[in-house]
Amino acid sequence: MSTIQQFFKEHGISECEAIIPDMAGVPRGKVMPAAKFAEEEGMRLPESIFLQTVTGEYPDDERAISPSEIDVVMKADPTSIRVVPWAAEPTAQVIHDSFYSDGRPVTMAPRYVLQHVLELYAQHGWDPVVAPELEFYLIEPNTDSDYPLKPPIGRSGRPEIGRQSYSIAAVNEFDPLFDDMYAFCEAQDIEIDTLIHEDGAAQMEINLLHGNAMSLADQVFLFKRTAREAALRHKMYATFMAKPMAREPGSAMHIHQSIIDRRTGNNVFSDAEGRPSPLFFSHIAGLQKYLPAAMSLFAPNVNSYRRITRHYSAPINTQWGYDNRTAGLRVPVSNPKNRRVENRIAGADANPYLAIAASLACGYLGMVEGLKPSEPITGSAYDLPFSLPRNIEDSLRLLRECRPLIEMLSERFVIAYAAVKENEYETFLQVISSWEREHLLLNV
């Protein structure tokens, strides 16, 4: 009996969700009776599933997709099977990988992009270890997108109106919701380390326990859905928009990363004497050099760039420093075994597979190229100029011009990803904002 069939039997599963993450990190797939789950032959979905934009449209680019609109085969990853704890009947969910009918992987699939980066590390005898920190807001239900978002009402009957960083009482306002969230996460083996209240009104952060990069990407992918489901039970929304509210801080996905030697199990960022190693500094240098070109994978939406502003708890450049939260790259205080780099650039709206893949790819290029970083910054990085692109258009242009990243992530993926994001940007440009009506209508 296979691992999946054994899981079905042990948990009395009657229904199964076969899912994949698309370019935006949205779960897509099919729901079926467990008895109909086709593990061996896989399930078929149109290749275009990876080209669907967040508005439900498709780019018109024949380089990105077969003009025949072919099917691709989804094969289950048995290690990803979990229960769906909020489902009305016993339901399992299984994340799938994507292949063409001749067995070739679908190289534009976000999960494959991360797999390929990890394979490149493995060829050098390295294993990346990551620990994402994910910020999100709780908000009142908002059924009319013309109106601004508002913090929800907690148990006190009052919404938050000021900064409540690390406040236990502010977290306790939503205890019933977090009880459900923790229970849902435990049922799905989503390993939450800590939960804190962040700077914004009803803004929270969860830290996931460090581990294998693919496993952690899966957990972030599943946690986003889990948080939304738990919030809906309590008549709230959970949002991972990078900047959901004006005059409030944005939401990030900080990625802590280190590299383990597969043979010895030691952290390659520390030498035999426990000092920072040359590979450690080269990893930082790779992040410094290539992060601007990878920006569209950390800031994938128009809204993402509203977060990247000076003095708003978000980085504006690729400076690095020891225990310096103003820098894009922070080296936390740690012992030699746990030496790591924290990439603070990614937004919470980023696809976790692509953000982790891009962050590791930038560091990898620094390691294999033997790059050297700038001197660590000791003051505020906000006093220095921007070195990150300020909009999705510039970000995509930099990605298209960066051959080393294209070769790591695959040319097919970059073509497809850029086509999706450009289509979304063109759709956005058709929307006239309230700011334009207010300030331009009778003044120009």
N, C-alpha and C positions, 0 to 999 in steps of 0.2 A: 504494500500500500504506500502511495506517495506521501510526502510531507503534507501536501495540501489536503488530500483525502483524509489523512489521519486527523488533521486539524478540524475538518468538517465533522468528523465522527465524534471527536472528543468534546466539541462545543455545541453539538446538536444543530449545526448550521443548516438552514433551509434556503437561504438566499445569498448570492455573492455579487459583489461589485468588482468588476474588472476595470482598473483605472490606469491612466497614464497622466503625467504632467505635460501640459502644452507649453508653448513659448512663454506665456505669462505665469506659468505655475498653476494654472487652473486644472483641477481634476476633471478628466473627460474619460468616457468609456461606455460600458454597458452593464446593466443590472440583469441578472438571470437567476433562475432556480439553481440551487447548488447541484442538483442532479444533472443539469445541462452544462455545467462548467467544463469546457473543453481544454483540459490541461495539456494534452499531448499535441493536438493539432493547432492549438492557440485560437485566438479570435481575430476576426478581420475588421479593420476600420479603414476609411479612406485616408490616403496619405495626406490629404489636405487638412486633416485634423491639426497638424503642426503649423499650418499657415493661417489658422483662424485668428483674427485680431480680437482685442477685448470688446470691440463693438459688434462682433459677429460677422465681419466682412472678410474678404480674401484679397490679397494683393494680386495684381495682374502682372506676373513676372514668370515667364516660362523657364528661366534659369533656376527658379526656386522649387519647381514642382513639375512632375510629369504632366504634359498636356492631355494625356489619356485619363487622368483622374483615377489612377490605379489604387488598389487596396494594398495595405501592408499588414503583416501578421504580428499580433501581439502575443508574446510568450511570457507566462507568469514567472516572477521571481519568488520562489518558495520561501525565501528568508524574509519577505516583506509581508506575509500574511498576518492579518490582525482581525479582531472583531470590530464591528461598528457599534460601540456601546450605547448610542442613543437611538438605534433602530428599534422599531416596534416589534419585529420578530428576529430570531437569531440570524444575524447577517455577518458575513466576512467581507473584507476588502483585501485585494491583492494588487500590488503595483506590477506593471508589465514593462517589458522591454520590447523594442520594435525592430522588425526585420522585413526585408523584401522576400518574395516567394522563392528566390534562389539562395536564401540564407544569409545574404549580406545585411549588416546592420544599417538601420536608418540613421545616417550620421548627423542629421539635423535634429534628432530627438534629444531634448535636454538631458535626459538621464544618460544617454550614450556619450554626450560631450564630457560629462564628469568621469564616466568610466574610462574614456580614452586618456584623459589627463592622468588619472591614477595609474593606468598601464605604463605611461611614460616614466612616472616616478618608480614603478616597480622594476623597470629595466635597469635602473641604477641601484637597486637594492634598498629603495626608500619607501616608507609608508607614511603618508600624511596623517596627522591627527588634528582634528578641528573641534572647536566648541563655539557654536553660535549663541549670541545673545539677541533676543528678538523683542522689539518694543511694539506696542500697539495701544490704541485708544479704545475705551468704552464710550459709546455715545448713545444719545436718545435715538429711537427709531426715526428715520428720516425718509419719508415717502415722496417728497417733492425736492428734487435736486436743485431747484432754484433757491432754496433757503439754506443758510449756513448751518453747520452741524453744532450741536450743543452737548455738553456733558450730561450724563444720565443722573437721575435721582437715586441716591443710596438709601440705606436704612434710616438715616436721620431725617429724610424727607426734604433734604436740601442738596442742590448741585454744588460741585466744587467751584470756587471762584478765584482761587489763588494757587500759588506753587505749594506742592505738598511732597517734595522729594523725600523718599525713604520713610514716609509717614506710615506707621503701622495702623493708626486709626483710619487713615484714608483707604487703606487696603481692606480693613474690616468693614467698611461701608458696603462692600460687595461680597462678603463672606459666602453667602449661599451660592453665588455664581462660581466663585473659585473652588468651593467644595465639589461642585459638579465637574469643573474643569480638571481638577486633580484626579478625580475618580475616572473620568474619560481617558486621561493620559495614562494612568496606571494600567487600565484595561488594554491599552494599545502599545504598551512598552515604550512610551515616550518619556524619556528620563529627564524630568525637570529637576534641576539642582536648587535654584532659588527663584522666588517671586518678589519683586520690589515695586514700589510706586515710583514712577519717574517724575521728571520736571513738570510735564504738562498736566492740565486738568483731566483727571481720570485716565492718565497715561500710565501704563504698566510695562514691566519688562520681565521676561522669563529667561533664565540661563539654563542651557542644556548641558548635561555632563559630557565631557570630552570623549572622543572616540573616533571610529572609522568614518571617513568623510562621506561615503555613500550612505551609511546608516544615519548619520546626522542630517544629511540632505533630506532623506526620507522622513525623518522625524519632524523637521521644520515644515515640510510639505503637508504632513498630516496634522500638525499642530494648528496651522492656520484654519483649517476646516473645523477642527475640534473647538477652538476658541469661539468661532462664529456660532457653532451649534449650541455651546453652553450659554453664550450671551442671549441667543434667541429664546432659550427656555425662561429667561428672566426679563423678557421684554426689553432687551437692549441689543445694540449692534456692537460687534468687535471689528475694528477696521485696521488694516495694515497699510493704508495709504501713507506715503512718505510725509505728506504735509496736509493733514485733513482740516486743520483749523488755522485761520490767520492769527497772528500774535501768540501762537503756541509753538513750542519746539516740534521739530519733525520726529518721525520714528525711524530708527535705524535697525540694521542687522549687523552687529559687530561680529567679525569672524576671527577668533583666536586660532592660530595655526602654528604647528611645529612639525618636524620631520623625524621619524624614527628609522634607525638602521635595522633592516630586516634580519640581519645575521646576529647582531649583538643585542638588539632591543634598546640600544642607547639613543638618546636624543642627539642628533647630529649638529644641533645648534650650540652644543657645549663640547669643549675639547677634554682631553684626559685629565687636565688640572681643574676642570670646572669653569674655565673661562669661556666667553663667547668665541665661537669658532669662525674661521673664514667663511664657511658655508652659511652661517647665521647672517653675517654682514652682506654676503652676496644675495641672499634671499630678500633682505630688506631693499637692496639696490635694485633688484628686479622689480619689486613692487613699485619703487619710486619711478623707474623708467617706463614701465608698461601700464600702470594703472590709468593714466589719462586715456590711452587708446582703448582700454577695456571698460571705460566709464559707462557705456550704454548697457552693460550687463549688470552694473551696480545701481544704475539710475535709469530704469528702462521706460519710464513714462514721463509725459510732460510735467506732471505734478512733482516728480522726483526732484527736479531742479529747484523747486521752491524751498526745499529743505537745505540745500547747499548755500547757506548764507553765513556771513561773518557773525560771531558771537551768539550763535543759536544752537550750541551743543552739536554742531556738525562741522566736519573738516572742510577746508576750502583749498587745500594743497596737499602735496605728498611729502611734507616734512615728516621726520621721525624723531622720537625722543623717548627717554626713559621715564615711565610713569607720567606722561604728558598727554592729557585728554584734549588739548587744543590741536594736536597733530593728527594727520590722517593715519599715521602708523605709530602705534603706542607699544612700547615694550613694558609689560607689567612687571612689578617686583616679584621675583620668584627665585627658587633654588635652581642649580644647573640642570637638574632632571626635568624641570617644568619650564625651562626657558622657551619663550614663544613670542610671536608678533601678533598684535591685535590690529586688524584692518578695520578702521572705523568709517570707511567711505560708503559701504553698501546701505541702501535704504531697505526698510521692512517690506517694501513692495516688490523687491527683486525676487526673481525665480531662484530658490535656494540652490538648485543644481547648477545653474549657470553662474551665480555669484561665487559659489565655492570653487567651481571649476576655474573661473577667471582669476580668482585670488591666488589659487595654487599655481596656475599657469604662469602668472607674472613672477612669482617667487622662483619657480623652476627655471625660467629663462635666465634669471639673475645667477642662479647656482651653476648652470651649465656654461654660461658665458663668462663666469668669474668676475662679475661686476663689483664695484666698490660704491658704497653709499656716500651721501653727503655727511657732514658732521651732525651729530644729534643736536636738536634745538633744545635750549634750556629755558627760553622765555615763552611767550605766546606766539603760536603759529598764525594767529589772526592778525598779527602786526605785519605779516609778510603778504606778498601778492597772491592772488588766485593762480593756481597752476592746473586746475581741473576745468574741463569744458563746462559751459554754463547752460547748455541746452542739448536736446536729443539730436538735433541736426548735426551739430559740431561733433558730438560723441560718435555718431555713426560714421562720419567722414574719417575720423582718426582711426576707427577700427578697420575700415576698408583699406587704409594706407599702411597698416602694420602687418607685414608679411610674417614675422615670427609668431604672432598671435593667431593669424589665419591658419598657419600650418599646424598649430597645436589644437585649435578648436575645430578645424576642417573648413575648407572653402565653401562646401555646400551649406554648412550651418550658417556661416557668416552671411552668405547671399540670402538665405531664407529669413534669418533673423532681421537683417536690415530691411528686407522687403515688408515684413510684418510691421516693424516699427515706423517705417516711412508712411505706410498706409494709415496707421493710427494717427500720426502727426498731421497728415493731410486732412483727415476727418476732423481733428481738433480745430484746425484752422478755419473750418466752416462755421464754428460756433462763435457768436458775438457775446462777449461777457458783459456783466452788469457794470463793471468798471468803465468799459468803453461807452456804454450808454450814458452813464452818469457824468463823465468828464469830457466827452467829445460831442455829445448830441447837440448842444446849443453853444459850444465854445469854439468850434473850429469851422 
